[in-house]
Amino acid sequence: MSYKNRITTIAFDADDTLWVNEPYFQEAEMQFCSLLENYLPQHRLSQELFNTEMKNLPLYGYGIKGFILCMIETANRVSNRAVSLGVIDQIIEIGHELMQKPIELIEGVRETLEQLKDKYKLIVATKGDLLDQERKLKKSGLEHYFHHIEIMSEKNIADYQKLLKHIDCQPESFLMIGNSMKSDIMPVVDLGAYGAYVPFHVTWAHEQQTQIINDEHFLQLKKINEILNFL
């Protein structure tokens, strides 16, 4: 199906759609678990950290700063507050290192943006910490491709409705490209817009979704540059 006569605006998720992100978080989590292996096995520590993240998500939102606080809280809990200040310092350092990771663009991203930039209004629609996402976008060298940057606290139907109103775009003219079925695709398709799912080899447990969408507004891609075949 060709979408070229309908789509005017294309939105891209950032983390694990434009650049690598989740593997860095998993590396940080492994470092955290190694620090606390005297208290619990690694798989238990990972589950405890995930539980803390889910509990605090309404307070902290998404991003590295909340992740650091959740690691500290989890360390205190699993150690019955016996964890040393030295270990807390190391946890904070894990977070600082996470913030300074290099930006590794995913294959085909720059070429895809180059092909689309003069034909569509391109925007970034991503979750995460404002300062961190702005930093990554600037370091990526992709900033000049986008007309608008939207750092969202959540990606539900109401959030996309607010975004579409802000950019003055009707759902039938909007295409969202991302690696999360739960956040990037399902709410958009439910809204009557278009969603192109580009899976990444690693997905955070909170974003994992196995539901299959059978809808003409849904596209399944293997790589991001395959979207060019539909536009």
Residue frames as qw, qx, qy, qz and C-alpha x, y, z in Angstrom:
[[0.000, 0.887, 0.461, 0.000, 0.00, 0.00, 0.00],
 [0.408, 0.332, -0.018, 0.850, 1.29, 3.46, -0.87],
 [0.290, -0.727, -0.478, 0.398, 0.91, 6.20, 1.73],
 [0.399, -0.008, 0.131, 0.907, 2.47, 9.03, -0.25],
 [0.100, -0.501, -0.397, -0.763, -0.82, 10.84, -0.97],
 [0.559, -0.698, -0.422, -0.149, -1.93, 10.79, 2.67],
 [0.691, -0.480, -0.202, 0.502, 1.10, 11.38, 4.87],
 [0.220, 0.891, -0.040, 0.394, 2.40, 14.91, 5.43],
 [0.263, -0.763, 0.469, -0.360, 4.12, 14.48, 8.81],
 [0.859, 0.042, -0.497, 0.118, 6.44, 11.69, 9.95],
 [0.448, -0.766, 0.343, -0.308, 7.39, 11.30, 13.60],
 [0.697, 0.275, -0.628, 0.212, 10.33, 9.25, 14.84],
 [0.774, -0.630, -0.029, 0.054, 10.90, 7.74, 18.23],
 [0.115, 0.862, -0.483, 0.103, 14.47, 8.42, 19.38],
 [0.371, -0.503, 0.769, -0.137, 15.90, 5.71, 21.66],
 [0.481, -0.042, 0.870, 0.094, 16.50, 2.44, 19.80],
 [0.591, 0.686, 0.423, -0.037, 14.84, 3.86, 16.68],
 [0.348, 0.916, -0.175, 0.093, 17.29, 6.63, 15.72],
 [0.226, 0.636, -0.668, 0.314, 20.16, 5.58, 18.01],
 [0.660, -0.097, -0.726, 0.167, 21.20, 2.78, 20.36],
 [0.330, -0.598, 0.253, -0.685, 19.97, 3.11, 23.95],
 [0.874, -0.365, 0.004, -0.320, 18.65, 0.01, 25.73],
 [0.877, 0.124, -0.345, 0.311, 21.92, -2.00, 25.52],
 [0.220, 0.490, -0.407, 0.739, 23.62, 0.77, 27.50],
 [0.589, -0.468, 0.194, -0.629, 20.95, 0.54, 30.21],
 [0.975, -0.123, -0.159, -0.091, 21.33, -3.23, 30.35],
 [0.650, 0.339, -0.419, 0.537, 25.09, -2.85, 30.70],
 [0.130, -0.515, 0.361, -0.766, 24.55, -0.39, 33.57],
 [0.820, -0.343, 0.017, -0.458, 22.11, -2.82, 35.19],
 [0.920, 0.067, -0.333, 0.195, 24.68, -5.61, 35.05],
 [0.345, 0.425, -0.443, 0.710, 27.22, -3.35, 36.75],
 [0.480, -0.470, 0.206, -0.712, 24.66, -2.53, 39.43],
 [0.944, -0.194, -0.137, -0.227, 23.91, -6.21, 40.02],
 [0.756, 0.243, -0.436, 0.424, 27.62, -7.00, 40.33],
 [0.010, 0.516, -0.395, 0.760, 27.99, -4.36, 43.03],
 [0.590, -0.311, 0.327, -0.670, 25.24, -5.99, 45.11],
 [0.728, 0.121, -0.640, -0.215, 25.81, -9.68, 44.39],
 [0.189, 0.140, -0.826, 0.513, 26.55, -10.32, 48.09],
 [0.401, 0.061, 0.440, -0.801, 22.90, -9.58, 48.87],
 [0.764, 0.351, 0.391, -0.374, 20.95, -11.31, 46.09],
 [0.601, 0.103, 0.641, 0.466, 21.56, -13.27, 42.86],
 [0.073, -0.154, 0.338, 0.925, 21.67, -11.16, 39.70],
 [0.166, -0.381, -0.733, -0.538, 18.27, -12.23, 38.37],
 [0.319, -0.683, -0.613, 0.238, 16.64, -11.32, 41.68],
 [0.253, -0.481, -0.055, 0.838, 18.40, -7.95, 41.76],
 [0.013, 0.083, 0.548, 0.832, 17.24, -7.23, 38.20],
 [0.261, -0.568, -0.733, -0.269, 13.66, -8.00, 39.18],
 [0.350, -0.654, -0.428, 0.516, 13.91, -5.87, 42.32],
 [0.180, -0.289, 0.182, 0.922, 15.26, -2.95, 40.27],
 [0.106, -0.284, -0.668, -0.679, 12.50, -3.33, 37.70],
 [0.310, -0.655, -0.687, 0.059, 9.87, -3.36, 40.46],
 [0.293, -0.566, -0.199, 0.745, 11.34, -0.15, 41.85],
 [0.083, -0.065, 0.427, 0.898, 11.29, 1.47, 38.41],
 [0.196, -0.464, -0.735, -0.454, 7.64, 0.56, 37.86],
 [0.339, -0.671, -0.562, 0.345, 6.66, 1.87, 41.32],
 [0.262, -0.586, -0.043, 0.765, 8.41, 5.18, 40.71],
 [0.331, 0.299, 0.587, 0.676, 7.50, 5.67, 37.05],
 [0.037, -0.850, -0.478, -0.220, 4.61, 8.06, 37.88],
 [0.401, -0.851, -0.039, 0.338, 7.02, 10.14, 40.00],
 [0.431, -0.523, 0.432, 0.595, 10.23, 10.11, 37.95],
 [0.643, 0.675, -0.097, -0.348, 9.07, 9.41, 34.43],
 [0.939, 0.226, 0.084, 0.244, 11.55, 7.89, 31.96],
 [0.337, 0.853, -0.282, 0.281, 15.27, 8.57, 31.82],
 [0.642, 0.248, -0.561, 0.460, 18.66, 8.16, 33.42],
 [0.119, -0.437, 0.436, -0.778, 18.07, 10.37, 36.47],
 [0.798, -0.252, 0.088, -0.540, 15.11, 8.28, 37.58],
 [0.902, 0.151, -0.400, 0.063, 17.12, 5.13, 36.85],
 [0.342, 0.399, -0.581, 0.621, 19.90, 6.31, 39.19],
 [0.432, -0.353, 0.368, -0.744, 17.44, 7.03, 41.99],
 [0.922, -0.076, -0.106, -0.366, 15.82, 3.63, 41.50],
 [0.742, 0.261, -0.545, 0.290, 19.20, 1.88, 41.71],
 [0.052, 0.383, -0.564, 0.730, 19.98, 3.68, 44.98],
 [0.670, -0.243, 0.195, -0.674, 16.55, 2.86, 46.43],
 [0.937, 0.063, -0.303, -0.159, 16.85, -0.78, 45.41],
 [0.535, 0.349, -0.611, 0.469, 20.34, -1.05, 46.91],
 [0.234, -0.356, 0.492, -0.759, 19.07, 0.31, 50.22],
 [0.816, -0.132, 0.042, -0.561, 16.11, -2.06, 50.24],
 [0.917, 0.135, -0.376, -0.025, 17.86, -5.32, 49.34],
 [0.496, 0.301, -0.585, 0.567, 20.68, -4.59, 51.82],
 [0.497, -0.703, -0.498, 0.109, 18.31, -3.58, 54.62],
 [0.022, -0.983, 0.054, -0.174, 20.02, -0.15, 54.47],
 [0.760, -0.508, 0.250, 0.320, 23.41, -1.71, 55.10],
 [0.714, 0.519, 0.159, 0.443, 24.88, -0.69, 51.74],
 [0.518, -0.434, -0.048, 0.736, 27.94, 1.53, 52.14],
 [0.180, 0.874, 0.031, -0.450, 28.30, 5.11, 50.94],
 [0.195, -0.468, 0.685, 0.523, 31.12, 3.85, 48.73],
 [0.309, 0.284, 0.873, 0.248, 28.70, 1.59, 46.86],
 [0.228, 0.832, 0.430, -0.268, 26.20, 4.45, 46.54],
 [0.030, -0.758, 0.332, 0.560, 28.99, 6.54, 45.02],
 [0.242, -0.157, 0.845, 0.450, 29.67, 3.75, 42.53],
 [0.312, 0.580, 0.752, -0.007, 25.98, 3.58, 41.61],
 [0.145, 0.888, 0.107, -0.422, 25.95, 7.31, 40.95],
 [0.138, -0.568, 0.602, 0.543, 29.06, 6.89, 38.80],
 [0.365, 0.227, 0.867, 0.253, 27.31, 4.17, 36.78],
 [0.267, 0.812, 0.492, -0.164, 24.59, 6.74, 36.05],
 [0.016, -0.838, 0.223, 0.498, 27.10, 9.41, 35.10],
 [0.272, -0.271, 0.789, 0.480, 28.83, 7.04, 32.71],
 [0.369, 0.498, 0.781, 0.077, 25.45, 6.18, 31.19],
 [0.188, 0.897, 0.219, -0.336, 24.84, 9.86, 30.48],
 [0.032, -0.773, 0.450, 0.445, 28.15, 10.11, 28.64],
 [0.696, 0.104, 0.678, 0.211, 27.77, 7.14, 26.33],
 [0.045, -0.244, 0.510, 0.824, 28.52, 7.86, 22.68],
 [0.647, 0.429, 0.232, -0.587, 25.63, 8.26, 20.25],
 [0.249, -0.135, 0.877, 0.388, 25.56, 5.29, 17.90],
 [0.561, 0.298, -0.112, -0.764, 23.13, 5.83, 15.04],
 [0.722, 0.128, 0.671, -0.109, 21.16, 2.81, 13.91],
 [0.333, -0.055, 0.706, 0.622, 21.89, 1.59, 10.40],
 [0.148, 0.491, 0.697, 0.501, 20.01, 3.46, 7.69],
 [0.125, -0.768, -0.479, 0.406, 18.77, 6.33, 9.86],
 [0.122, -0.582, 0.158, 0.788, 20.73, 9.21, 8.35],
 [0.072, -0.002, 0.734, 0.676, 20.10, 8.06, 4.79],
 [0.031, -0.588, -0.804, -0.083, 16.37, 7.71, 5.48],
 [0.109, -0.779, -0.305, 0.537, 16.10, 11.18, 6.98],
 [0.151, -0.392, 0.410, 0.810, 18.02, 12.63, 4.05],
 [0.037, 0.235, 0.816, 0.526, 15.54, 11.10, 1.60],
 [0.138, -0.673, -0.726, 0.001, 12.49, 12.32, 3.53],
 [0.277, -0.462, -0.282, 0.794, 13.50, 15.79, 4.73],
 [0.060, 0.172, -0.271, -0.945, 12.37, 17.75, 1.67],
 [0.325, -0.233, -0.743, -0.536, 9.12, 15.85, 1.17],
 [0.558, -0.588, -0.579, -0.089, 7.63, 15.64, 4.68],
 [0.262, -0.759, 0.300, -0.515, 7.56, 17.50, 7.95],
 [0.723, 0.022, -0.643, 0.252, 9.80, 15.42, 10.20],
 [0.410, -0.716, 0.240, -0.512, 9.53, 15.47, 13.99],
 [0.351, 0.146, -0.860, 0.341, 10.94, 13.60, 16.97],
 [0.667, -0.465, -0.033, -0.581, 8.36, 12.24, 19.40],
 [0.628, 0.144, -0.711, 0.282, 10.10, 10.47, 22.26],
 [0.672, -0.714, -0.174, -0.093, 9.88, 9.76, 25.96],
 [0.753, 0.038, -0.283, 0.593, 12.65, 10.46, 28.44],
 [0.382, -0.678, -0.191, 0.599, 14.41, 13.14, 30.42],
 [0.344, 0.928, 0.131, -0.063, 14.32, 16.52, 28.66],
 [0.107, -0.863, 0.450, 0.202, 17.98, 17.46, 29.13],
 [0.561, -0.256, 0.756, 0.221, 19.25, 13.99, 28.31],
 [0.628, 0.514, 0.570, 0.130, 17.20, 13.66, 25.13],
 [0.257, 0.962, -0.034, -0.089, 18.18, 17.15, 23.98],
 [0.315, -0.701, 0.596, 0.232, 21.83, 16.26, 24.61],
 [0.626, 0.012, 0.749, 0.217, 21.59, 13.04, 22.63],
 [0.545, 0.747, 0.379, 0.027, 19.83, 14.72, 19.74],
 [0.084, 0.951, -0.253, -0.153, 22.50, 17.41, 19.56],
 [0.395, -0.534, 0.717, 0.210, 25.33, 14.87, 19.73],
 [0.726, 0.267, 0.632, 0.043, 23.65, 12.71, 17.09],
 [0.136, -0.271, 0.474, 0.827, 24.08, 15.32, 14.37],
 [0.088, 0.421, 0.840, 0.330, 20.45, 14.74, 13.30],
 [0.005, 0.563, 0.483, -0.670, 18.86, 17.83, 14.83],
 [0.123, 0.380, -0.264, -0.878, 18.73, 19.81, 11.58],
 [0.104, -0.147, -0.874, -0.451, 16.45, 17.22, 9.94],
 [0.161, -0.528, -0.820, 0.151, 13.54, 17.90, 12.28],
 [0.094, -0.597, -0.249, -0.757, 10.90, 20.64, 12.27],
 [0.556, -0.598, 0.109, -0.566, 9.80, 19.91, 15.83],
 [0.376, 0.169, -0.848, 0.333, 11.04, 18.03, 18.89],
 [0.661, -0.481, -0.068, -0.572, 8.51, 16.64, 21.38],
 [0.230, 0.205, -0.867, 0.393, 9.81, 15.11, 24.62],
 [0.649, -0.378, -0.330, -0.572, 6.78, 13.29, 26.03],
 [0.366, -0.408, 0.680, -0.487, 6.17, 12.07, 29.57],
 [0.597, 0.112, 0.781, -0.144, 3.99, 9.27, 28.19],
 [0.188, 0.198, -0.646, -0.713, 2.81, 7.97, 24.83],
 [0.309, 0.380, 0.835, -0.250, -0.87, 7.17, 25.22],
 [0.259, 0.618, 0.623, 0.404, -3.70, 8.09, 22.85],
 [0.133, -0.946, -0.266, 0.127, -4.34, 11.36, 24.72],
 [0.440, -0.616, 0.284, 0.589, -0.65, 12.28, 24.45],
 [0.385, 0.116, 0.638, 0.656, -0.65, 11.75, 20.70],
 [0.095, 0.810, 0.549, 0.182, -3.87, 13.74, 20.36],
 [0.272, -0.889, -0.038, 0.367, -2.20, 16.60, 22.17],
 [0.456, -0.334, 0.494, 0.661, 0.84, 16.32, 19.89],
 [0.324, 0.429, 0.676, 0.504, -1.25, 16.30, 16.72],
 [0.033, -0.924, -0.381, 0.018, -3.16, 19.37, 17.89],
 [0.391, -0.750, 0.153, 0.511, 0.10, 21.14, 18.70],
 [0.323, -0.258, 0.603, 0.683, 1.59, 20.50, 15.25],
 [0.519, 0.478, 0.048, -0.707, -1.76, 21.06, 13.50],
 [0.220, 0.262, -0.865, -0.366, -1.89, 17.63, 11.87],
 [0.828, -0.051, -0.002, -0.558, -4.83, 15.31, 11.26],
 [0.710, -0.301, 0.635, -0.051, -4.41, 11.62, 12.22],
 [0.850, 0.418, 0.318, 0.037, -4.81, 10.43, 8.63],
 [0.473, 0.833, -0.208, 0.196, -1.79, 12.56, 7.66],
 [0.308, -0.755, 0.536, -0.217, 0.47, 11.36, 10.47],
 [0.902, 0.143, -0.401, 0.071, 2.94, 8.46, 10.47],
 [0.478, -0.748, 0.431, -0.164, 4.84, 7.34, 13.59],
 [0.784, 0.346, -0.502, 0.117, 7.97, 5.21, 13.27],
 [0.342, -0.669, 0.529, -0.396, 9.32, 3.42, 16.33],
 [0.387, 0.255, -0.883, 0.075, 10.58, 0.26, 18.00],
 [0.153, 0.065, 0.805, -0.569, 7.90, -0.07, 20.70],
 [0.198, -0.406, -0.782, -0.430, 4.55, -1.58, 19.77],
 [0.301, -0.620, -0.645, 0.331, 3.17, -0.43, 23.12],
 [0.186, -0.667, -0.157, 0.704, 4.27, 3.22, 22.98],
 [0.056, -0.381, 0.427, 0.818, 4.96, 4.05, 19.33],
 [0.128, -0.041, -0.808, -0.574, 2.49, 2.01, 17.33],
 [0.120, -0.459, -0.880, 0.030, -0.68, 0.83, 19.08],
 [0.005, 0.648, 0.412, -0.641, -1.87, 4.26, 20.39],
 [0.071, 0.399, -0.373, -0.834, -1.22, 5.85, 16.99],
 [0.143, -0.123, -0.868, -0.459, -3.11, 3.18, 15.04],
 [0.087, -0.548, -0.785, 0.275, -5.98, 3.36, 17.54],
 [0.012, 0.603, 0.146, -0.784, -6.11, 7.09, 16.85],
 [0.638, 0.691, 0.329, -0.088, -6.53, 6.52, 13.11],
 [0.122, 0.852, -0.453, -0.234, -2.98, 7.52, 12.21],
 [0.878, 0.347, -0.329, 0.023, -0.27, 5.29, 10.72],
 [0.563, -0.690, 0.455, -0.020, 2.35, 3.31, 12.62],
 [0.756, 0.483, -0.440, 0.048, 5.51, 1.71, 11.25],
 [0.784, -0.569, 0.246, -0.032, 7.11, -0.76, 13.63],
 [0.571, 0.613, -0.514, 0.184, 10.89, -1.23, 13.36],
 [0.869, -0.484, -0.098, 0.026, 11.96, -3.82, 15.95],
 [0.098, 0.767, -0.586, 0.243, 15.22, -3.42, 17.84],
 [0.673, 0.110, -0.728, 0.071, 17.07, -6.51, 19.03],
 [0.313, -0.181, -0.708, 0.607, 16.79, -5.45, 22.71],
 [0.298, -0.594, -0.304, -0.682, 13.61, -4.06, 24.29],
 [0.130, -0.250, 0.608, -0.743, 13.03, -2.90, 27.87],
 [0.048, -0.264, -0.956, 0.123, 10.60, -5.22, 29.68],
 [0.188, 0.511, 0.454, -0.706, 8.13, -2.37, 30.27],
 [0.365, 0.504, -0.270, -0.735, 7.83, -1.77, 26.51],
 [0.037, -0.092, 0.956, 0.277, 7.49, -5.40, 25.43],
 [0.622, 0.306, 0.276, -0.666, 4.23, -6.14, 23.65],
 [0.281, -0.079, 0.906, 0.307, 3.38, -9.28, 21.70],
 [0.502, 0.580, 0.510, -0.390, -0.03, -8.24, 20.39],
 [0.357, 0.101, 0.637, 0.676, -0.30, -8.45, 16.62],
 [0.285, 0.547, 0.169, -0.769, -2.01, -5.58, 14.81],
 [0.363, 0.319, 0.769, 0.420, -4.14, -6.43, 11.80],
 [0.133, 0.851, 0.297, -0.412, -4.89, -2.98, 10.48],
 [0.629, 0.629, 0.216, 0.402, -4.25, -1.21, 7.19],
 [0.048, -0.963, 0.144, -0.223, -2.68, 1.63, 9.19],
 [0.678, -0.599, 0.414, 0.100, 0.06, -0.68, 10.50],
 [0.672, 0.627, -0.395, 0.024, 3.37, -1.41, 8.81],
 [0.846, -0.438, 0.246, 0.178, 5.97, -3.99, 9.87],
 [0.453, 0.808, -0.372, 0.062, 9.52, -3.13, 8.84],
 [0.915, -0.124, -0.160, 0.350, 12.82, -4.94, 9.31],
 [0.500, -0.142, -0.038, 0.853, 14.97, -1.82, 8.93],
 [0.060, 0.690, 0.296, -0.658, 14.08, 1.84, 9.08],
 [0.048, 0.394, -0.463, -0.792, 15.03, 2.55, 5.46],
 [0.122, 0.283, 0.915, 0.261, 12.29, 0.16, 4.26],
 [0.167, 0.683, 0.486, -0.519, 9.79, 2.94, 4.93],
 [0.069, 0.493, -0.375, -0.782, 11.03, 4.55, 1.71],
 [0.023, 0.084, 0.906, 0.414, 9.34, 1.73, -0.23],
 [0.008, -0.608, -0.786, 0.112, 5.93, 2.80, 1.07],
 [0.032, -0.775, -0.219, 0.593, 6.20, 6.56, 0.62]]
